[in-house]
Amino acid sequence: MTRDPADLTTADYLDAAREMATANRPYLAHLLAEEAARRTTDPATAAGIRASFPAPITTREETD
């Protein structure tokens, strides 16, 4: 793995997003996927990436 974020590719971000999703870290997965989508030149591909890693719900509901 590279130490310079500028050297990371779209595939690197997608791989990391998948790893975070597997590790039950949906917010990190979403952020990494969002960066992958931002780096993608094809709008349809970017939309597919965003659809695969939607933003998690950040509000908590308290139960009794």
Secondary structure by P-SEA (a helix, b strand, c coil): cccccccccaaaaaaaaaaaaaacaaaaaaaaaaaaaaacccaaaaaaaaaaccccccbbbbcc
